[in-house]
Amino acid sequence: MLECASVARRRLVRALLGSTILLAANASLSTVQAADPIRIAVIAEAQAIAGASIPQAAQLAADEINAKGGMDGRKIEIIAYDNKSSAADSVRAFQRAASEDKAHAVIASYISEVVLALQPWSARLKLPFITPGAASNEIPLNVHKDYARNKYSFHGYLTSKAQSQAVCDAAKAILVEGRQMKTAVIMSEDAAWTKPLDEGYKECLPKVGLKVLDHIRFSPSTTDFNPIFSRIEGAKPDVIVTGISHVGVQPTVQWRSQQIPIPMIGIASQATNATFWKETNGATEGVLFEMFAAPGTNVTPKTAPFAEAFKAKYGNYPGYAGYTAYDEVYYIADAVKRAGSTDPDKLVDALEETDWEGTLGRIQFYGKDDEFTHSIKYGPGLVSGMMMQWQDGKQLAIWPPTVANGKMTFPSFVKAGTAAN
C-alpha cells in the first residue's frame, strides 16, 4: 500500500509539473503572438504625382500609432512596393506580400486597371485589401455580384458615379447659380475609371442646368491637345468638365499656353498633389478640381493636422490618395483590434462595421446588399466633396461654404460667366 501511494504521488507531481510547463508555454506563445506586428503591404505608384504620397502617408500613420504603443501593444509594420504603375508588377507584389512578407492586409493602387487585376488574387489568397484611390464602379460591383468570392476587396475611395455627382453638385452651386453658366463640354481620358464617370456627367450635368454640347475622350498618351481645345472652342461651351489623371500635366499646360478662355472644372487627379503647381510651372492657376480633403480645411478635426504633419515630414502636402491611405492604416488597425484577430474572414467582418472619423469625413462602407458593396459611403455627414482651385501656388477650397478658405477667381484670359446678383 505504501508503494502504491508513493507511485501515485510521483504521478501527481509529474502531472502538475507538466501542466505548469504547458501553461508557461501557452503564456509565452500568447505573449509572442500579441507582440507580432500588424503587417500592412502598400502597393503604389511611388513615382507618379498622384501616387507618391500613398506609401508616405501610410508610413506616417504607422509611425503615429507605434509612437503611442501600437494597437493593443502590436506595432504597425508597413511593407512598401513600387508597382511602377504596372498591373503585372502589382500582381507580383501582391503575391509576394501574401507568401513571403505574410501581410495581414494590403493597401493597393490608385489606378482602376491595377485594382481590377488584383481583385482575383485577393479572392484567391483570401487577403483583405483596400484601394486608396481607384474610382471604377466595377471594383465594388464585382464584390456585389460575387460576394462570397470577392468580399476581401474594399473600395476605400468614392466610385466614379459618386465623384461625377460631387462635381455636378459643386457646378450647380458655383457655376450655374453663381455664374449663370448654361453649357458644358466633357473632356476625359479613355480609361476604366472615366467610362462610368462620363456616364454620370451626362446624366447629372443637364439636371443641374448645364447642357452637354460635346463629349471628347482621348488617349492617356496624348501629347498634343491643340486639336482637342480647338474643337472645344468651336462648340463655345461655358465650361469644360474634366476626367483626367494618367495623362499628367499636358492638358493643363496647353490650356494655359493656348489661353483657352473656358474654365476647367472636374476630376483632375494630378492637380490634387501639392507639387502640381511646380510640375506645370504655374499653368494650373485657376483650375477647379474636386477633392475630399485638403490642407487648411476643416473637413474633420483630423484633416489639417495630418496635412501639416505630412508636409513637415516629407516637404510637401499630400495628394488625394495620401489622405485615404493615411485613414486606411488607422481603420485597418482599428478593425484588427475590434476583431481581436488578423484572421482574414474576421478582419473582413470587422472592416464591414467600420465607423471611423478620418481626414475625409465619417468613413463607413456600403453593405452586402447595396449596389456598391464595400465602397465608402458618399453624402452629407459621411464623405462629401469640395471644389478646390489653384490660386497663386496654393490649393484653396472655394465650395461648400462650410469648408471654404478662399473665393473663386480666374486668370484674365478666362471668361467665367456672369456673376449672379
ABEGO torsion letter per residue (X at the ends): XAAAAAAAAAAAAAAAAAAAAAAAAAAAAAAAAAABBBBBBBBBBAABAAAAAAAAAAAAAAAAAAAAGEBGGBBBBBBBBBAGGBAAAAAAAAAAAAAAAGBABBBBEABAAAAAAAAAAAAAAGBBBBBAABABAAAAAAAAABAAAAAABBBABBBAAAAAAAAAAAAAAAAAAAAGBABBBBBBBBBAAAAAAAAAAAAAAAAAGBBBABBBBBBAABABAAAAAAAAAAAGBABBBBBBAAAEAAAAAAAAAAGBABBBBEBBAAAABAAAAAAAGGAABGBBBBBABBBGBAABAAAAAAAAAAAAAAGBBBBAAAAAAAAAAAAAAAAAAAAGBABAAAAAAAAAABBBBBAAEBBBBBBAABABBGBBBBEBGBBBBBBBBBBGGBBBBAOBAAABABBBBBBAABBAEBBBX
